[in-house]
């Protein structure tokens, strides 16, 4: 049986470890918050809106012999892109899903080929990539803040506390565009 002094020492050690975890989680949340604030995501959405205006002019110009058969696809694609732009602030996850649908459907039109211009396609991919990064960072910040709010009684990665957080959210699926390429399109 452990003596009273040894038990107190164990409790103090456990409290120091919990305090260190809380401090680490708080510092990590601050670093991730800074990354989120510096993200070019909002600039990417603005550039996408401008690129969409150019894309609309392209769609309105006379096209090839398949124009009549493509009009329904163009209208649908344009509606989806407009929707994504209109909801990206209030519903970023849905906006990303909408853009991903646009990417998946591009090229399915009659006559084959892509309906998105060579500058529009990588812009949509860049926005999806950057928004996914922002959403992942926001999710991580929430997780870290919850661990700080639990005050060390919570174990982030093991630990002695009794209150355990649920596992962190799963990572988002990777996009085809490397981060450096996405940011280069925006800057």
C-alpha positions in Angstrom: 0.0 0.0 0.0 1.3 3.4 -0.9 1.9 6.0 1.8 -0.1 9.2 2.0 2.9 11.2 0.8 3.4 9.0 -2.2 -0.3 9.3 -3.1 -0.1 13.0 -2.9 3.0 13.1 -5.0 1.3 10.9 -7.6 -1.7 13.3 -7.7 0.5 16.3 -8.0 2.4 14.6 -10.9 -0.9 13.8 -12.6 -2.1 17.4 -12.2 1.1 18.7 -13.7 0.7 16.4 -16.7 -2.9 17.5 -17.1 -1.8 21.1 -16.9 0.9 20.6 -19.5 -1.6 18.9 -21.8 -4.0 21.8 -21.4 -1.2 24.3 -22.1 -0.1 22.3 -25.2 -3.7 22.1 -26.5 -4.2 25.9 -25.9 -0.9 26.7 -27.7 -1.8 24.3 -30.6 -5.3 25.9 -30.9 -3.6 29.4 -31.1 -1.2 28.2 -33.9 -4.0 26.6 -35.9 -6.2 29.7 -35.4 -3.3 31.8 -36.9 -3.1 29.4 -39.9 -6.8 29.7 -40.4 -6.7 33.5 -40.2 -3.9 33.6 -42.8 -5.6 31.2 -45.2 -6.2 32.5 -48.7 -9.6 30.7 -48.8 -11.8 33.8 -48.9 -9.6 35.3 -51.6 -10.0 32.1 -53.5 -13.8 32.3 -53.4 -13.6 35.9 -54.6 -11.3 34.9 -57.5 -13.7 32.0 -58.3 -16.6 34.5 -58.5 -14.7 36.6 -61.0 -13.6 33.5 -63.0 -17.3 32.4 -63.1 -18.3 35.7 -64.6 -15.7 35.1 -67.4 -17.0 31.5 -67.7 -20.5 32.7 -68.1 -19.4 35.0 -71.0 -17.7 32.0 -72.6 -20.9 29.9 -72.2 -23.0 32.7 -73.8 -20.7 33.1 -76.8 -21.4 31.1 -80.0 -20.1 27.6 -79.6 -19.7 24.5 -81.7 -22.5 22.4 -83.2 -23.2 20.7 -79.9 -24.4 23.9 -78.3 -28.1 23.1 -78.3 -27.4 19.7 -76.6 -25.1 21.2 -74.0 -27.4 24.1 -72.9 -29.1 22.0 -70.2 -25.7 20.9 -68.8 -24.4 24.5 -68.9 -27.5 25.8 -67.1 -27.2 23.1 -64.5 -23.5 23.6 -64.0 -23.9 27.4 -63.8 -26.7 27.0 -61.2 -24.5 24.7 -59.1 -21.6 27.1 -59.2 -23.8 30.0 -58.3 -25.2 28.1 -55.4 -21.8 27.2 -54.1 -20.8 30.9 -54.2 -24.0 32.0 -52.5 -23.7 29.6 -49.5 -19.9 29.3 -49.0 -19.9 31.6 -45.9 -23.0 30.2 -44.2 -22.6 26.5 -45.3 -19.0 25.9 -46.3 -19.3 22.1 -46.2 -22.3 22.2 -48.6 -20.5 24.6 -50.9 -17.5 22.3 -51.1 -19.8 19.3 -51.8 -21.5 21.4 -54.6 -18.2 22.3 -56.2 -17.1 18.6 -56.0 -20.3 17.7 -57.9 -19.4 20.3 -60.5 -16.0 18.7 -60.9 -17.4 15.2 -61.1 -20.0 16.1 -63.7 -17.8 18.3 -65.9 -17.1 16.4 -69.1 -20.4 14.5 -69.0 -22.1 16.8 -71.5 -23.2 15.6 -74.9 -20.4 16.1 -77.4 -17.9 15.2 -74.7 -15.2 17.5 -73.4 -15.2 19.8 -70.4 -17.6 22.7 -70.0 -15.3 24.5 -67.6 -12.6 26.6 -69.1 -8.9 25.8 -68.6 -8.7 28.6 -66.0 -12.0 27.8 -64.3 -11.3 24.1 -63.7 -8.1 24.6 -61.6 -9.7 27.5 -59.8 -12.6 25.3 -58.6 -10.1 22.6 -57.6 -8.1 25.3 -55.6 -11.2 26.5 -53.8 -12.2 23.0 -52.9 -8.7 22.2 -51.6 -8.3 25.4 -49.6 -11.8 25.2 -48.1 -11.2 21.6 -47.1 -8.0 22.8 -45.3 -10.0 25.6 -43.6 -12.7 23.2 -42.5 -10.2 20.7 -41.1 -8.4 23.5 -39.2 -11.7 24.8 -37.8 -12.6 21.3 -36.7 -9.2 20.9 -35.0 -9.6 24.2 -33.2 -12.9 23.1 -31.8 -11.5 19.9 -30.6 -8.5 21.6 -29.0 -10.7 24.2 -27.3 -12.9 21.4 -26.0 -9.9 19.8 -24.4 -8.8 23.1 -22.8 -12.4 23.6 -21.5 -12.2 20.2 -19.9 -9.4 21.6 -17.8 -6.9 18.8 -17.9 -9.4 16.3 -16.6 -9.6 15.2 -20.1 -7.1 13.1 -22.0 -6.1 14.2 -25.4 -3.6 11.4 -26.0 -3.7 9.1 -23.1 -3.3 10.9 -19.8 -4.6 10.4 -16.4 -7.9 12.4 -16.4 -11.2 10.7 -16.2 -13.1 12.7 -18.8 -12.0 11.7 -22.3 -12.8 13.6 -25.4 -14.3 11.7 -28.3 -11.7 10.9 -31.0 -10.8 13.9 -33.2 -12.7 14.2 -36.4 -11.4 12.1 -39.3 -9.2 13.9 -41.9 -10.9 15.1 -45.0 -10.3 13.3 -48.2 -7.4 14.6 -50.1 -7.9 16.7 -53.2 -6.0 16.3 -56.5 -4.4 19.7 -56.1 -1.3 20.1 -53.9 -1.5 23.0 -51.4 1.3 24.9 -53.0 -0.5 24.8 -56.4 -3.8 25.8 -54.8 -2.3 28.8 -53.1 -0.3 29.8 -56.2 -3.5 30.1 -58.2 -4.9 32.5 -55.5 -1.9 34.7 -54.8 
